[in-house]
Amino acid sequence: MNESTKLIQNPIVYQVAAAGQSADAVACLGPIPYIARCLDDVEFPAEHRWIFPVVKFASAAGLAAAPRFPWLARLTAVMLTIYFSLAVGMHVRARDFRLNFAAASSFLVFDGFLAATGPRVAPAPAPEPER
């Protein structure tokens, strides 16, 4: 296993990603004007925008679970890969190739790496010897 794989599998990386998802979820609550403008640019319906904070808070919880539930963190990374694939597709459909397209593409790649490698799993404790 090379060093970059070890880094991406570090549960701290998942927890930092969880913090980012939490911050994004808070920003989507309103949403802040920048996010509203981005959603307008890709023509996402206003009546369905309530889903973004829900998805982002749920994904933050799943990523933060990496040390205790690595399978959940990996599943969350797979789902985020799908989410960002859809986001990139919406930007392409809208011909919106500005900063938001680059951000969605970057998160697609990042979450794709998380999904492909999964978090490091702690080795199981050795069984106690029988007496």
HELIX and SHEET records of a PDB file:
HELIX    1   1 GLU A    3  ILE A    8  1                                   6    
HELIX    2   2 PRO A   11  LEU A   29  1                                  19    
HELIX    3   3 PRO A   33  ASP A   41  1                                   9    
HELIX    4   4 ALA A   46  HIS A   48  5                                   3    
HELIX    5   5 ILE A   51  ALA A   64  1                                  14    
HELIX    6   6 PRO A   70  ARG A   93  1                                  24    
HELIX    7   7 LEU A   99  THR A  117  1                                  19    
END                                                                             
